[in-house]
Each structure stands twice: as C-alpha cells, then as structure tokens.
Amino acid sequence: MKGLLCIIIMLLFSSCYEKSDYDIIEINPLENLNKSENISIKEILGQLDLEYTVLETDTSCLIGRNPEFYVTSDYIISMDKNRCLLFSRKSGSMIREILHKDQDDTAYRNTLRGGNVALIEETEDILFEGLKPNELLIYSLKNDTKQTLQLHGHTYTVAPIGPISFVSATRNVLGNDSHTMFLYDNEQVVDSIPNTQMFDNSENALVIFNNDDYFYRYGGLTYYKNVTNDTIFQVNMQGKHPHAVFHTEGKGVSLDMRKHVELLRQNDEILQIYSIVENKDYIFYQIRQGKQFYKLIHNKSKRTSHLIAGTGLKNDIDGVADLWPYRITKNNEYVFIMDPASLDENTLLKLGVDSERNPIIVIGKK
C-alpha cells in the first residue's frame, strides 16, 4: 500500500473498557506516581526460597537482545530474535538449541515473543511461527516431535488456553478486520470474536504498537490486553470476560489515535502500561510516561496502587539485589531476571559473575 506510514512505538494498553455484570478490578495507576515506597519481597510475596541459576555464557550460547524466558521443573528456555536455547535449571549449562530459524523443513520462521505466550506449561510444548503464512509450529519438549496449526486472521498474536486449546488475536490497525480473536480446540477453530472497533483509516497510515495485543497467564488461566483498550480480559473457550481496568484519565492510547496519527505524535503524556504479572493478591505492572519509567503494584483487596522505589521489591531475604516479578509459573514459582550488565560491582561480586554474562534467572519458591 503506497503512502503507508509505519510507526513502531513501545506501548501497552489503554482507553475505554467494557461494562460487566460482575465486579472487575479497578486500577488507578496515576494515584501514587508522585509518592514512591520501599516495599519488600516478604511483605508482598511472603517468605521465598531463592534459587539462582547463572546461565552458561560462551560463544555457542550467547543470548541476544530483548530475550524472553520460561521456566519448567527441569529447564530454562531462552528466546531471543534468532534462537531458542534450552538450559538446565539446576546447573545453568546449555543443553541444546531448540530447532533453528531458517526456511527448511526442520525450521521455524520466527520465535514468538512480545505479546505472545510461547510455552504451554501443561504439556511443555513450545510455540513458534511456522514457515507457511499464519502457521503455528508446536514443538514438544518432552518427545522432540512437531505439529502445525493453521491460524486465522492477519498478523496474529497467540497464547495457550489449556493443553490443546489456543487463542489468536489479529491486529486491527486498519480498522477493517472482521474478527479480533479466534479460539481453537484440538487443532480446529471452534469460535471467533467479531471486531467491534471498526473505523476508517483517514490517514492511510499503519500504526503498529509493540505488544499491540498482549497475553499473559496465571494459575492456569489466560489473560488478554489490547493497546487501545484499558481493560484486561480473561479469555477461555467461552470468549473474553472483563477482569480488570486501568483508569488512565484520558492519558492512555485511544482508538482515535488509530484514526488520526497526529494525536499520537503530539501527546507526550501518553501512558505506556506493560509487563503485567498477576498473583491472587496483586497485579504487578510497569509504566512509561515520556522519559519516566515506573514500577507499580495494585493491591486487589485494598484497591490501591503503590509506586515502587528503586529497581524492584526490596530484597529482605538474602540482600543480593532488589527483584521484580517477571513471570509466575503454574506451580506458583516466581521468576525474576537479573541482567549482569545492569548490576553494580558489589552485586556482581556477591554473585561471582562479571557484567558480560548471560542473564541470571532467580526463582522464588514458597
């Protein structure tokens, strides 16, 4: 399409939410942005046993930029733009590369990162973008087998709902997609969700947000967030259901910004909400507004949000470094990521590593 303008911006979530017949969690991320607090791990997560895994680092297993990590009972899985590596959870040594990125019959087109959930925890299957258009490649970590699933829609984002069920979301950047989600069970599409946000693209512009559609999982459930909607939805085989809403007071990304790109260009106060992690008591999330970055916690029972001072929760367990939840496994283990390049010399000394190492994975268990 001639005259197509591509704007790629690191943004997550916002603007307008759907009403529900039941209570939804209401989050006000603006209420405490001027008052940071030192909050400890024990205060929020309780007493944890912290397990540190220093990932092997040499030329054969260097992890690239912006990796994502998954943890199983035996393994740590790293996904960067070009490779998927399997490490031993116990020792941190690299076991092997999982498949490879290429165009042959034993390869995948791309790793699934960003708003995707690429591990089916129930079966330990790993998801990749297949070689054919809109093809999902499903690789079994347990028995080294592959299968494929043909997805519907354009430029999908995908997540598991259970062992054999999936959801895929389609980007509605041009306003004319007929559906926003498709639900799959046992390799067949079984339902779809119509697009209720149709619009005319008056500027003939393609506005692409990083993590435009965003999935995360907790407690065996799957949750979904779109960049132009403030609502977090729970997604299951019956559809999507409002779960939580961010009240951004008009500072979130709106559907109008899809229609009129200048609204996006001229607004320096847009809230970028990203990296949502959830447990039974709290929702952990991060915000970028202009050049400022914030880490916040929402207390579900007290209905309050708290701005975290420093780089994360104060480590009152072993004092090595502050930690921030990156992911919560199905076994209720907390995964934290430490990038040696961002650590000070004292912390590197405590860990016995240098700043050139691969990331360190910290797992908190109760």
C-alpha positions as CSV (number, residue, x, y, z in Angstrom):
1,M,0.0,0.0,0.0
2,K,1.6,3.3,-1.2
3,G,1.8,6.1,1.3
4,L,1.8,3.6,4.2
5,L,3.3,5.1,7.3
6,C,4.7,2.7,9.8
7,I,5.0,3.9,13.4
8,I,6.6,1.4,15.8
9,I,6.3,2.5,19.4
10,M,6.8,0.6,22.7
11,L,3.4,1.0,24.1
12,L,1.0,-1.2,26.1
13,F,-2.7,-0.9,26.8
14,S,-5.3,1.8,27.3
15,S,-8.5,3.7,26.7
16,C,-12.1,2.6,27.2
17,Y,-13.4,-0.5,28.8
18,E,-16.5,-2.7,28.5
19,K,-19.1,-3.0,31.3
20,S,-19.6,-6.2,33.1
21,D,-22.4,-7.8,35.1
22,Y,-19.8,-8.7,37.8
23,D,-17.2,-6.8,39.7
24,I,-13.9,-6.1,37.9
25,I,-10.7,-4.9,39.4
26,E,-10.3,-1.2,39.1
27,I,-6.7,0.2,38.9
28,N,-5.7,3.8,39.1
29,P,-2.1,4.0,38.0
30,L,-1.9,7.8,38.5
31,E,-2.9,8.0,42.2
32,N,0.6,7.5,43.6
33,L,3.0,8.4,40.8
34,N,4.4,11.2,43.0
35,K,5.0,9.0,46.1
36,S,7.4,6.1,45.8
37,E,7.6,3.4,48.5
38,N,10.2,0.9,49.6
39,I,8.2,-2.4,49.7
40,S,9.9,-5.7,50.4
41,I,9.6,-9.1,48.9
42,K,8.4,-10.7,52.2
43,E,5.7,-8.0,52.6
44,I,4.2,-8.8,49.2
45,L,5.2,-12.4,48.3
46,G,6.0,-13.8,51.7
47,Q,9.0,-15.9,52.6
48,L,10.6,-17.4,49.5
49,D,13.5,-19.7,48.9
50,L,15.5,-18.0,46.2
51,E,17.2,-20.3,43.6
52,Y,19.9,-18.6,41.5
53,T,20.7,-20.1,38.1
54,V,23.7,-18.5,36.3
55,L,23.2,-19.3,32.7
56,E,26.3,-20.7,30.8
57,T,28.0,-18.0,28.7
58,D,30.2,-18.7,25.8
59,T,30.2,-18.1,22.0
60,S,27.8,-21.0,21.4
61,C,25.1,-19.8,23.7
62,L,25.2,-16.1,23.9
63,I,21.6,-14.7,24.4
64,G,20.7,-11.8,22.1
65,R,18.9,-8.6,22.9
66,N,15.4,-8.4,24.4
67,P,15.2,-12.1,25.3
68,E,12.2,-13.8,26.9
69,F,12.4,-16.6,29.4
70,Y,10.2,-19.6,30.5
71,V,10.9,-21.9,33.4
72,T,9.8,-25.6,33.8
73,S,10.6,-28.0,36.6
74,D,13.8,-29.0,34.8
75,Y,14.6,-26.4,32.2
76,I,15.1,-22.7,31.5
77,I,14.0,-21.7,28.0
78,S,15.5,-18.5,26.4
79,M,14.0,-16.9,23.3
80,D,15.7,-14.0,21.5
81,K,15.1,-12.8,18.0
82,N,17.1,-15.5,16.3
83,R,17.4,-18.5,18.6
84,C,15.6,-20.6,21.2
85,L,18.0,-22.1,23.7
86,L,17.4,-24.8,26.4
87,F,19.4,-24.6,29.6
88,S,19.5,-26.8,32.7
89,R,17.6,-25.2,35.5
90,K,19.8,-27.0,38.0
91,S,23.3,-26.1,36.6
92,G,22.6,-23.3,34.1
93,S,24.5,-25.2,31.4
94,M,23.2,-25.1,27.9
95,I,21.7,-28.3,26.8
96,R,20.9,-27.5,23.1
97,E,19.3,-25.1,20.7
98,I,15.7,-25.9,20.1
99,L,15.1,-26.3,16.3
100,H,16.5,-23.3,14.3
101,K,15.4,-20.3,12.4
102,D,15.6,-20.9,8.7
103,Q,13.5,-21.9,5.7
104,D,14.0,-25.7,5.6
105,D,11.6,-28.4,6.8
106,T,13.1,-28.7,10.3
107,A,13.0,-24.9,11.0
108,Y,10.7,-22.1,12.1
109,R,10.2,-18.7,10.6
110,N,10.4,-16.7,13.9
111,T,10.4,-17.1,17.6
112,L,7.2,-15.9,19.3
113,R,7.9,-13.0,21.7
114,G,6.3,-9.8,22.7
115,G,2.6,-10.3,23.5
116,N,2.7,-14.0,22.8
117,V,2.8,-16.8,25.3
118,A,5.2,-19.3,23.8
119,L,5.1,-22.1,26.3
120,I,2.2,-24.5,27.1
121,E,3.1,-25.2,30.7
122,E,0.6,-28.1,30.9
123,T,2.4,-30.1,28.2
124,E,5.8,-28.4,27.9
125,D,5.2,-27.6,24.2
126,I,6.9,-24.6,22.7
127,L,5.2,-22.4,20.1
128,F,6.9,-20.9,17.1
129,E,5.8,-19.0,13.9
130,G,5.7,-21.7,11.2
131,L,7.1,-21.5,7.7
132,K,3.8,-21.0,6.0
133,P,1.7,-17.9,6.4
134,N,-0.3,-17.9,9.7
135,E,1.1,-21.3,10.6
136,L,1.8,-22.1,14.3
137,L,4.5,-24.6,14.9
138,I,4.1,-26.7,18.1
139,Y,7.2,-28.4,19.3
140,S,7.2,-31.0,22.1
141,L,10.0,-30.6,24.6
142,K,9.2,-34.0,26.1
143,N,9.4,-36.1,22.9
144,D,11.0,-33.9,20.3
145,T,8.0,-34.0,17.9
146,K,6.3,-31.2,15.9
147,Q,2.9,-30.4,14.7
148,T,1.4,-27.4,13.0
149,L,-1.9,-25.4,13.3
150,Q,-3.2,-23.0,10.7
151,L,-4.3,-19.8,12.3
152,H,-6.9,-17.3,11.0
153,G,-6.6,-13.6,10.6
154,H,-3.7,-11.3,9.8
155,T,-0.6,-10.7,11.9
156,Y,-1.6,-12.9,14.8
157,T,-0.6,-13.0,18.4
158,V,-1.2,-16.3,20.2
159,A,-1.4,-17.9,23.6
160,P,-2.5,-21.3,25.0
161,I,-5.8,-21.6,26.9
162,G,-5.1,-25.1,28.0
163,P,-3.2,-28.3,26.9
164,I,-4.9,-28.4,23.4
165,S,-6.7,-25.1,23.1
166,F,-5.4,-21.8,21.9
167,V,-6.5,-18.2,21.2
168,S,-5.1,-16.0,18.5
169,A,-5.6,-12.2,18.2
170,T,-5.5,-10.2,14.9
171,R,-4.3,-6.6,14.8
172,N,-7.0,-4.1,13.9
173,V,-4.6,-1.4,12.8
174,L,-6.6,-0.6,9.6
175,G,-9.9,-0.8,11.3
176,N,-11.4,-3.3,8.9
177,D,-10.6,-6.8,10.4
178,S,-13.9,-8.7,10.7
179,H,-12.7,-10.5,13.8
180,T,-10.4,-9.8,16.6
181,M,-9.9,-13.3,18.1
182,F,-10.2,-16.9,17.1
183,L,-10.5,-19.8,19.5
184,Y,-9.0,-23.2,18.7
185,D,-9.5,-26.6,20.3
186,N,-7.8,-29.9,19.2
187,E,-6.4,-28.3,16.1
188,Q,-9.7,-26.8,14.9
189,V,-11.1,-23.3,15.1
190,V,-14.3,-23.5,17.2
191,D,-15.3,-19.9,17.8
192,S,-14.4,-16.3,16.9
193,I,-15.0,-12.9,18.4
194,P,-16.2,-10.1,16.0
195,N,-14.4,-6.8,15.7
196,T,-16.4,-4.1,17.5
197,Q,-13.9,-1.3,16.8
198,M,-14.2,-0.8,13.1
199,F,-13.0,2.5,11.8
200,D,-12.0,4.3,8.6
201,N,-8.2,4.9,8.3
202,S,-8.4,8.5,7.3
203,E,-4.6,9.0,7.0
204,N,-4.0,5.7,5.2
205,A,-1.5,5.0,8.0
206,L,-0.4,1.8,9.6
207,V,0.1,2.3,13.3
208,I,1.9,-0.6,14.9
209,F,2.5,-0.8,18.6
210,N,4.9,-3.2,20.2
211,N,2.8,-5.8,22.1
212,D,-0.3,-4.4,20.3
213,D,-2.1,-7.5,21.5
214,Y,-0.7,-8.9,24.8
215,F,-1.4,-12.2,26.6
216,Y,-0.2,-13.5,29.9
217,R,-1.1,-16.5,32.1
218,Y,-1.5,-17.1,35.8
219,G,-3.0,-20.0,37.7
220,G,-3.8,-21.9,34.5
221,L,-5.9,-19.0,33.2
222,T,-5.2,-16.8,30.1
223,Y,-5.5,-13.0,30.1
224,Y,-5.5,-10.5,27.3
225,K,-4.9,-6.8,26.9
226,N,-5.1,-4.6,23.7
227,V,-3.2,-1.4,23.4
228,T,-6.3,0.7,22.6
229,N,-8.4,-0.6,25.4
230,D,-7.8,-0.2,29.2
231,T,-9.4,-3.5,30.1
232,I,-7.7,-6.8,30.9
233,F,-9.9,-9.7,29.8
234,Q,-9.8,-13.3,30.9
235,V,-10.0,-15.5,27.8
236,N,-11.4,-19.0,27.7
237,M,-13.3,-21.2,25.3
238,Q,-16.5,-19.3,26.0
239,G,-14.9,-16.0,24.9
240,K,-13.4,-13.0,26.7
241,H,-14.6,-11.6,30.0
242,P,-13.6,-8.3,31.7
243,H,-11.2,-8.9,34.5
244,A,-9.5,-5.5,35.4
245,V,-9.5,-2.0,34.1
246,F,-6.8,0.8,34.2
247,H,-8.3,4.3,34.8
248,T,-5.8,6.4,32.8
249,E,-7.8,9.7,32.9
250,G,-7.6,10.2,29.1
251,K,-3.8,9.6,29.0
252,G,-4.0,6.1,27.5
253,V,-3.8,5.1,23.9
254,S,-7.2,5.6,22.3
255,L,-8.9,4.3,19.2
256,D,-8.8,7.8,17.8
257,M,-5.0,7.5,17.6
258,R,-5.5,4.7,15.2
259,K,-7.6,7.1,13.0
260,H,-5.5,10.2,13.4
261,V,-1.8,9.7,13.8
262,E,-1.1,13.3,14.8
263,L,-2.9,12.7,18.1
264,L,-0.2,10.1,18.9
265,R,2.7,12.3,17.7
266,Q,1.6,15.4,19.7
267,N,0.9,13.7,23.1
268,D,3.9,13.5,25.4
269,E,1.8,12.3,28.4
270,I,0.6,9.0,27.0
271,L,0.8,6.2,29.5
272,Q,2.5,3.0,28.3
273,I,1.5,0.2,30.6
274,Y,3.4,-3.1,30.0
275,S,4.8,-6.2,31.6
276,I,1.7,-7.3,33.6
277,V,2.2,-10.1,36.1
278,E,-0.5,-11.3,38.5
279,N,-1.0,-13.4,41.6
280,K,-4.0,-13.9,43.8
281,D,-3.4,-10.7,45.8
282,Y,-1.6,-8.3,43.5
283,I,-1.2,-7.1,39.9
284,F,2.4,-6.1,39.1
285,Y,2.8,-3.7,36.2
286,Q,5.1,-1.1,34.7
287,I,4.5,2.3,33.1
288,R,6.4,4.5,30.8
289,Q,5.3,8.2,30.5
290,G,7.6,10.3,28.4
291,K,11.1,9.6,29.6
292,Q,10.0,8.4,33.0
293,F,9.6,4.7,34.0
294,Y,7.7,3.3,36.9
295,K,7.1,0.0,38.6
296,L,3.7,-0.3,40.4
297,I,1.8,-2.9,42.4
298,H,-2.0,-3.0,42.7
299,N,-3.4,-4.4,45.9
300,K,-6.6,-6.2,44.9
301,S,-8.2,-6.3,48.3
302,K,-7.4,-2.7,49.3
303,R,-7.9,-1.4,45.8
304,T,-4.8,0.7,45.9
305,S,-1.7,1.1,43.7
306,H,1.7,1.6,45.0
307,L,4.7,3.1,43.2
308,I,7.9,1.1,43.9
309,A,11.1,3.0,44.8
310,G,14.3,1.7,43.1
311,T,14.5,-1.2,40.7
312,G,12.1,-3.6,42.4
313,L,11.0,-5.1,45.6
314,K,13.5,-4.7,48.4
315,N,15.3,-8.0,48.9
316,D,14.8,-8.7,52.6
317,I,15.5,-12.4,52.0
318,D,19.2,-12.6,51.2
319,G,20.0,-8.9,50.3
320,V,21.7,-9.7,47.0
321,A,19.7,-7.3,44.9
322,D,16.2,-6.0,44.5
323,L,13.9,-8.2,42.4
324,W,10.8,-7.6,40.3
325,P,8.4,-10.4,39.2
326,Y,8.9,-11.3,35.6
327,R,6.6,-14.4,35.4
328,I,4.7,-16.7,37.7
329,T,4.7,-20.4,36.7
330,K,1.8,-22.9,37.0
331,N,3.5,-24.2,40.1
332,N,3.3,-20.8,41.7
333,E,7.0,-20.1,41.4
334,Y,8.1,-16.5,40.9
335,V,10.6,-15.9,38.1
336,F,12.9,-12.9,38.4
337,I,15.5,-11.9,35.7
338,M,18.8,-10.3,36.6
339,D,20.8,-8.7,33.8
340,P,24.5,-8.6,34.8
341,A,25.1,-5.6,32.6
342,S,22.8,-3.5,34.8
343,L,24.2,-4.6,38.2
344,D,26.7,-2.7,40.3
345,E,30.1,-4.0,41.1
346,N,29.1,-5.1,44.7
347,T,26.2,-7.2,43.4
348,L,28.3,-8.8,40.7
349,L,30.9,-9.7,43.4
350,K,28.2,-11.3,45.5
351,L,27.0,-13.4,42.6
352,G,30.6,-14.2,41.4
353,V,30.0,-13.1,37.9
354,D,31.0,-10.3,35.5
355,S,28.9,-7.8,33.6
356,E,29.3,-9.8,30.3
357,R,27.4,-12.8,31.4
358,N,24.1,-14.1,30.2
359,P,21.1,-13.2,32.3
360,I,20.8,-14.8,35.8
361,I,17.5,-16.5,36.5
362,V,16.2,-16.2,40.1
363,I,13.3,-18.5,41.1
364,G,11.4,-17.9,44.3
365,K,9.6,-20.8,45.9
366,K,7.4,-21.0,49.0
